[in-house]
């Protein structure tokens, strides 16, 4: 009886033709995708609609959908680039605030997709716990940043000094509270779904919050380490789209059917050239090359320093093979331009995989975009999917090839020690310098 046609839940077995037809409904969907879809109780997490402003719709009404989309994307891209220049002009504090706002919006877009599916079961606390964990992780990361870069200010204020001293314990206690709240929220018959959502929230935190934290660390190394990588990703995105739009013929990857090899290759060469030119221009300005530091006397950020060797013009010999082609034997360039080749190459060859990852995510949940925030572009996450991958690379690159010991931070920590500890370090350092003959030579001088 349980298997007969009279049972409403019974369905006839699929034939190979039916299975083939169902597999072709959405490129890349597998049996596991279908099972996950039934688990989450919906076919589309976020409905899509035409979010193009009415003004643009009327102005572009005579164009085909292909060219209409081209103009909409182009106009909004120019608007976003203009906004990017404005926030750079406003300085580091505004940049950090914008990074925080972008992080919160990206988190909201991803969590909303999960919530729209999860809400159908009317299970408690998912949205509240998601934002609570976001608060905990931000408290941990930004607390570390404040302690690291504003050490003197923290030590000067008693409440901040206490919070700094027990920062990690407080962070762990906050997270543990959320963990216990999640366990108490578990509902019978929906355990698996709730653990899906628990993992969803934590992966989102890993992707979004951690990467935005690295972006801010890159900014403190100098605005050039913030602007050039982001600009390279933007350039690659634009040029790959342009080359693909006008010359694209060969599909690149099934996850993104509109991506072509012509766009991928054209974007690569354009981005490397753009990175070299932008690095040359920016390397001549201290406001871009100096580390962003907090001045305790004025309680403001400063970007004034003596440029390091990375940002001083040097002469390089051109390989013999290329001398006959370019007609030069040497070339004067900034060492940072060589590093920009590595940054732009990553932005062109590996960075797009952040976009492919996002495309796979959207296909898994059968949505076109993460949101409708930017007409023609989708959500904020649709624009920053490659930026987060780039931020991690830049941070690792700086730590591996650029950053050295920071004497100012060592002195700051030294001054917070007790007098007996300071004397011990002083005597140890003095004995070490005398043994190496350095202190004697300084005294003689």
C-alpha positions as CSV (number, residue, x, y, z in Angstrom):
1,X,0.0,0.0,0.0
2,X,2.8,2.4,0.9
3,X,4.2,2.0,-2.7
4,X,1.0,1.9,-4.6
5,X,-0.5,4.7,-6.8
6,X,-3.2,5.4,-4.2
7,X,-0.6,6.8,-1.8
8,X,-0.5,10.6,-2.4
9,X,3.3,10.7,-1.7
10,X,4.0,8.0,-4.2
11,X,5.7,8.9,-7.5
12,X,6.6,6.6,-10.4
13,X,10.2,5.7,-10.8
14,X,12.2,7.9,-13.2
15,X,13.3,6.5,-16.5
16,X,16.8,7.3,-17.9
17,X,15.2,9.9,-20.2
18,X,13.5,11.6,-17.3
19,X,16.7,11.7,-15.3
20,X,18.6,13.1,-18.3
21,X,15.9,15.8,-18.7
22,X,16.0,16.8,-15.1
23,X,19.8,17.0,-15.1
24,X,19.7,19.5,-17.9
25,X,17.3,21.9,-16.1
26,X,20.2,23.7,-14.5
27,X,23.8,23.4,-15.6
28,X,25.9,22.0,-12.8
29,X,23.0,20.7,-10.6
30,X,23.5,17.2,-9.2
31,X,21.5,14.8,-7.2
32,X,23.0,16.1,-4.0
33,X,21.9,19.6,-5.0
34,X,18.3,18.4,-5.4
35,X,18.4,16.7,-2.0
36,X,19.8,19.9,-0.4
37,X,17.0,21.9,-2.2
38,X,14.3,19.7,-0.6
39,X,16.0,20.0,2.8
40,X,15.9,23.7,2.7
41,X,12.4,23.8,1.5
42,X,12.5,26.1,-1.5
43,X,13.6,26.5,-5.1
44,X,14.7,30.1,-5.1
45,X,16.2,31.9,-2.1
46,X,16.0,35.4,-3.4
47,X,13.6,36.5,-6.1
48,X,15.1,38.5,-9.0
49,X,13.6,41.5,-10.6
50,X,14.6,44.4,-13.0
51,X,16.2,46.8,-10.6
52,X,17.3,49.3,-13.3
53,X,16.3,52.9,-12.5
54,X,13.3,54.2,-14.4
55,X,15.4,57.1,-15.8
56,X,17.9,54.6,-17.5
57,X,15.0,52.4,-18.6
58,X,13.4,55.3,-20.5
59,X,16.8,56.6,-21.9
60,X,17.8,53.1,-23.1
61,X,14.4,51.8,-24.2
62,X,15.4,51.7,-27.9
63,X,18.4,49.5,-27.4
64,X,18.5,45.7,-27.3
65,X,18.8,43.9,-24.0
66,X,22.5,43.2,-24.6
67,X,23.4,46.8,-25.3
68,X,21.1,48.1,-22.6
69,X,22.9,45.9,-20.0
70,X,26.2,47.2,-21.4
71,X,25.3,50.8,-20.9
72,X,23.7,50.2,-17.4
73,X,26.8,48.4,-16.2
74,X,29.1,51.1,-17.7
75,X,27.3,54.0,-16.2
76,X,27.1,52.4,-12.7
77,X,30.7,51.3,-13.0
78,X,31.8,55.0,-13.6
79,X,29.7,56.0,-10.6
80,X,31.3,53.5,-8.3
81,X,34.8,54.4,-9.5
82,X,34.0,58.1,-8.8
83,X,32.8,57.1,-5.3
84,X,36.0,55.1,-4.8
85,X,38.1,58.2,-5.6
86,X,36.1,60.3,-3.2
87,X,36.6,58.0,-0.2
88,X,40.3,57.7,-1.0
89,X,40.5,61.5,-0.9
90,X,38.7,61.6,2.5
91,X,41.5,59.6,4.1
92,X,42.2,56.3,6.0
93,X,39.5,56.7,8.7
94,X,36.8,57.0,6.1
95,X,38.3,54.0,4.2
96,X,38.2,51.8,7.2
97,X,34.6,52.9,7.9
98,X,33.6,52.0,4.3
99,X,35.3,48.6,4.6
100,X,33.3,47.9,7.8
101,X,30.0,48.9,6.0
102,X,30.8,46.8,3.0
103,X,31.6,43.9,5.3
104,X,28.3,44.2,7.1
105,X,26.3,44.5,3.8
106,X,28.1,41.4,2.3
107,X,27.3,39.4,5.5
108,X,23.7,40.5,5.3
109,X,23.3,39.4,1.7
110,X,24.7,36.0,2.3
111,X,22.8,35.4,5.6
112,X,19.6,36.6,4.0
113,X,19.8,33.8,1.4
114,X,20.1,31.3,4.3
115,X,17.4,33.0,6.3
116,X,14.8,33.0,3.4
117,X,15.1,29.3,3.3
118,X,15.5,28.7,7.0
119,X,12.6,30.9,8.0
120,X,10.0,28.5,6.5
121,X,10.6,26.1,9.4
122,X,10.0,28.9,11.9
123,X,13.0,27.9,14.0
124,X,14.2,30.3,16.7
125,X,17.2,32.6,16.9
126,X,19.0,32.0,13.6
127,X,19.1,35.6,12.5
128,X,19.8,36.9,16.0
129,X,22.6,34.4,16.5
130,X,24.1,35.2,13.1
131,X,24.4,38.9,13.9
132,X,25.6,38.1,17.4
133,X,28.4,36.0,16.0
134,X,29.3,38.8,13.6
135,X,29.5,41.2,16.6
136,X,31.8,38.7,18.5
137,X,34.1,38.2,15.6
138,X,34.4,41.9,14.8
139,X,35.0,42.6,18.5
140,X,37.9,40.1,18.4
141,X,39.5,41.3,15.2
142,X,39.1,45.0,15.6
143,X,40.2,44.8,19.2
144,X,43.4,43.1,18.1
145,X,43.9,45.9,15.5
146,X,43.3,48.7,18.0
147,X,45.8,47.1,20.5
148,X,48.4,46.6,17.7
149,X,48.2,50.0,16.0
150,X,47.0,52.3,18.8
151,X,49.1,50.8,21.6
152,X,50.1,54.1,23.2
153,X,46.5,55.4,23.2
154,X,45.2,52.2,24.7
155,X,47.8,52.3,27.5
156,X,46.9,55.9,28.3
157,X,43.3,55.2,29.0
158,X,42.5,52.9,32.0
159,X,39.3,51.3,30.5
160,X,41.0,50.6,27.2
161,X,44.0,49.2,29.0
162,X,41.8,46.7,31.0
163,X,39.9,45.7,27.8
164,X,43.2,45.2,26.0
165,X,44.7,43.1,28.7
166,X,41.7,40.7,28.8
167,X,40.7,41.1,25.2
168,X,41.0,37.5,24.1
169,X,39.3,36.1,27.2
170,X,36.4,38.5,26.7
171,X,36.2,37.5,23.1
172,X,36.1,33.9,23.9
173,X,33.5,34.4,26.6
174,X,31.3,36.3,24.1
175,X,31.6,33.5,21.6
176,X,30.9,30.8,24.2
177,X,27.7,32.6,25.1
178,X,26.5,32.4,21.5
179,X,27.6,28.8,21.3
180,X,25.4,27.9,24.3
181,X,22.5,29.9,22.9
182,X,22.7,27.9,19.7
183,X,22.7,24.6,21.6
184,X,19.6,25.7,23.6
185,X,17.9,26.7,20.4
186,X,18.0,23.2,18.9
187,X,14.6,21.9,17.9
188,X,13.7,18.2,17.6
189,X,13.4,16.9,14.0
190,X,15.3,19.9,12.6
191,X,18.8,19.3,14.1
192,X,20.5,18.7,10.7
193,X,19.0,21.9,9.2
194,X,20.1,24.0,12.2
195,X,23.6,22.7,12.0
196,X,23.6,23.5,8.3
197,X,22.8,27.1,9.3
198,X,25.4,27.1,12.1
199,X,28.0,26.1,9.5
200,X,26.6,28.6,7.0
201,X,27.1,31.5,9.5
202,X,30.6,30.5,10.4
203,X,31.8,30.0,6.8
204,X,30.3,33.4,6.0
205,X,32.2,35.0,8.9
206,X,35.4,33.3,7.7
207,X,35.0,34.6,4.1
208,X,33.7,38.1,4.9
209,X,34.9,39.3,8.3
210,X,38.4,37.8,8.2
211,X,39.1,39.2,4.7
212,X,37.9,42.7,5.6
213,X,40.2,42.6,8.6
214,X,43.1,41.8,6.3
215,X,42.1,44.7,4.0
216,X,42.5,47.1,7.0
217,X,45.9,45.6,7.9
218,X,47.0,46.2,4.3
219,X,45.8,49.8,4.5
220,X,48.0,50.4,7.6
221,X,51.1,49.2,5.5
222,X,50.4,52.2,3.2
223,X,47.5,53.2,1.1
224,X,49.3,52.0,-2.0
225,X,48.9,48.4,-0.7
226,X,45.2,49.1,-0.5
227,X,44.5,51.0,-3.7
228,X,46.7,49.2,-6.2
229,X,45.3,45.6,-5.5
230,X,41.7,46.8,-5.4
231,X,42.2,48.9,-8.6
232,X,43.8,45.8,-10.3
233,X,40.8,43.7,-9.6
234,X,38.5,46.5,-10.8
235,X,40.5,46.9,-14.0
236,X,40.6,43.2,-14.6
237,X,36.8,42.9,-14.1
238,X,36.2,45.8,-16.5
239,X,38.7,44.8,-19.2
240,X,37.7,41.1,-19.1
241,X,34.1,42.2,-19.6
242,X,35.0,44.6,-22.5
243,X,37.2,42.0,-24.3
244,X,34.6,39.3,-23.7
245,X,31.7,41.6,-24.9
246,X,33.4,42.6,-28.2
247,X,35.7,39.6,-29.0
248,X,34.5,36.7,-26.8
249,X,33.9,33.5,-28.7
250,X,35.4,30.7,-26.6
251,X,33.7,29.7,-23.3
252,X,36.0,29.7,-20.3
253,X,34.2,27.8,-17.5
254,X,30.8,26.2,-17.2
255,X,30.1,27.9,-13.8
256,X,30.1,31.3,-15.7
257,X,28.9,30.7,-19.3
258,X,29.4,34.3,-20.2
259,X,33.1,34.3,-19.3
260,X,35.4,33.7,-22.3
261,X,39.0,33.0,-22.9
262,X,39.3,36.1,-25.0
263,X,38.1,38.2,-22.0
264,X,40.3,36.3,-19.6
265,X,43.5,36.8,-21.7
266,X,42.7,40.4,-22.6
267,X,41.9,41.2,-19.0
268,X,45.3,39.7,-17.9
269,X,47.5,41.9,-20.2
270,X,45.4,45.0,-19.6
271,X,45.7,44.6,-15.8
272,X,49.4,44.0,-15.8
273,X,50.0,47.1,-17.9
274,X,47.5,49.1,-15.7
275,X,49.2,47.9,-12.5
276,X,52.6,49.1,-13.8
277,X,51.3,52.6,-14.7
278,X,49.3,53.1,-11.6
279,X,52.2,52.0,-9.4
280,X,54.6,54.4,-11.1
281,X,52.2,57.3,-10.5
282,X,51.4,56.5,-6.9
283,X,55.0,55.6,-5.9
284,X,56.0,59.3,-6.2
285,X,53.6,60.5,-3.5
286,X,54.3,60.0,0.2
287,X,50.6,60.1,1.1
288,X,50.2,56.8,-0.7
289,X,53.5,55.1,0.2
290,X,54.0,55.9,3.9
291,X,52.5,53.6,6.5
292,X,49.3,54.8,8.1
293,X,50.2,55.6,11.7
294,X,48.2,57.1,14.6
295,X,49.7,60.3,16.1
296,X,49.1,60.3,19.8
297,X,49.9,64.0,20.2
298,X,47.3,65.1,17.7
299,X,45.0,62.1,18.0
300,X,44.9,61.8,14.2
301,X,46.3,59.6,11.4
302,X,49.6,60.6,9.7
303,X,51.1,59.4,6.5
304,X,54.4,61.3,6.5
305,X,57.7,59.5,6.3
306,X,60.9,59.1,4.4
307,X,60.1,56.8,1.5
308,X,61.6,53.3,1.7
309,X,63.7,51.8,-1.0
310,X,60.6,50.3,-2.6
311,X,59.5,53.8,-3.6
312,X,62.8,55.3,-4.8
313,X,63.6,55.2,-8.5
314,X,66.3,52.7,-9.4
315,X,68.0,51.8,-12.7
316,X,67.5,48.2,-14.0
317,X,69.2,46.5,-16.9
318,X,66.9,45.3,-19.6
319,X,67.5,41.6,-20.7
320,X,69.6,41.4,-23.9
321,X,66.8,39.6,-25.7
322,X,64.5,42.6,-25.3
323,X,67.1,45.4,-25.8
324,X,66.8,45.1,-29.6
325,X,63.0,45.3,-29.4
326,X,62.6,48.3,-27.1
327,X,65.9,50.0,-28.1
328,X,66.9,50.6,-24.4
329,X,69.7,49.0,-22.3
330,X,68.4,50.3,-18.9
331,X,65.1,51.5,-17.5
332,X,64.4,53.6,-14.4
333,X,61.5,52.3,-12.3
334,X,60.3,51.9,-8.8
335,X,61.0,48.5,-7.1
336,X,57.3,48.5,-6.1
337,X,56.4,48.3,-9.8
338,X,58.0,44.8,-9.8
339,X,55.8,43.8,-6.9
340,X,52.8,45.3,-8.8
341,X,53.4,42.7,-11.5
342,X,52.9,40.0,-8.9
343,X,49.8,41.7,-7.6
344,X,48.2,42.3,-11.0
345,X,49.0,38.8,-12.2
346,X,47.2,37.3,-9.1
347,X,44.3,39.7,-9.7
348,X,44.0,38.5,-13.3
349,X,44.7,34.7,-13.0
350,X,43.6,33.7,-9.5
351,X,41.3,36.5,-8.5
352,X,38.6,35.6,-11.0
353,X,38.2,32.2,-9.2
354,X,36.6,34.2,-6.3
355,X,34.0,35.2,-8.9
356,X,33.7,31.6,-10.1
357,X,33.2,30.4,-6.5
358,X,30.4,33.0,-6.1
359,X,28.9,31.8,-9.3
360,X,28.8,28.2,-8.1
361,X,27.3,29.4,-4.9
362,X,24.5,31.2,-6.7
363,X,23.8,28.3,-9.0
364,X,23.6,26.0,-6.0
365,X,20.7,28.1,-4.7
366,X,19.3,29.1,-8.1
367,X,19.7,32.8,-7.7
368,X,21.0,35.3,-10.2
369,X,22.6,37.8,-7.8
370,X,23.2,38.1,-4.1
371,X,20.9,41.1,-4.0
372,X,19.6,44.0,-6.1
373,X,21.7,46.7,-4.5
374,X,23.5,48.0,-7.6
375,X,21.5,48.0,-10.9
376,X,23.2,45.9,-13.5
377,X,25.7,44.6,-11.0
378,X,23.7,42.8,-8.4
379,X,24.6,43.0,-4.7
380,X,27.6,44.3,-2.9
381,X,28.9,40.8,-2.6
382,X,28.7,40.4,-6.4
383,X,31.2,43.2,-6.7
384,X,33.5,42.1,-3.9
385,X,33.7,38.4,-4.4
386,X,37.2,38.7,-6.0
387,X,38.4,41.5,-3.7
388,X,38.3,39.3,-0.6
389,X,40.6,36.7,-2.2
390,X,42.9,39.5,-3.3
391,X,43.1,40.9,0.2
392,X,44.3,37.6,1.6
393,X,47.0,37.3,-1.1
394,X,48.2,40.9,-0.5
395,X,48.5,40.3,3.3
396,X,50.4,37.1,2.8
397,X,52.6,38.8,0.2
398,X,53.5,41.7,2.5
399,X,54.3,39.3,5.4
400,X,56.4,37.1,3.2
401,X,58.4,39.5,1.0
402,X,58.0,43.1,2.4
403,X,57.4,43.5,6.1
404,X,60.3,43.5,8.5
405,X,60.7,44.1,12.2
406,X,59.0,47.2,13.4
407,X,61.2,49.1,15.9
408,X,58.5,51.6,17.0
409,X,56.2,48.8,18.1
410,X,59.0,47.2,20.1
411,X,59.8,50.5,21.8
412,X,56.1,51.0,22.7
413,X,55.9,47.6,24.3
414,X,59.3,48.1,26.1
415,X,58.0,51.3,27.7
416,X,55.0,49.6,29.2
417,X,57.2,47.1,31.2
418,X,58.2,47.6,34.8
419,X,61.4,49.4,35.5
420,X,63.3,46.3,36.6
421,X,62.2,44.5,33.4
422,X,63.3,47.5,31.3
423,X,66.7,47.4,33.0
424,X,67.1,43.7,32.4
425,X,66.4,44.1,28.7
426,X,68.7,47.2,28.6
427,X,71.6,45.3,30.2
428,X,71.1,42.3,28.0
429,X,71.0,44.4,24.8
430,X,74.1,46.4,26.0
431,X,76.1,43.2,26.6
432,X,75.0,41.8,23.2
433,X,76.2,45.0,21.4
434,X,79.5,45.1,23.3
435,X,80.2,41.5,22.4
436,X,79.6,42.3,18.7
437,X,81.8,45.4,18.9
438,X,79.0,47.7,17.9
439,X,78.6,49.7,21.2
440,X,82.4,50.3,21.5
441,X,82.6,51.7,18.0
442,X,79.7,54.0,18.7
443,X,81.3,55.3,21.9
444,X,84.6,55.9,20.0
445,X,82.7,57.9,17.4
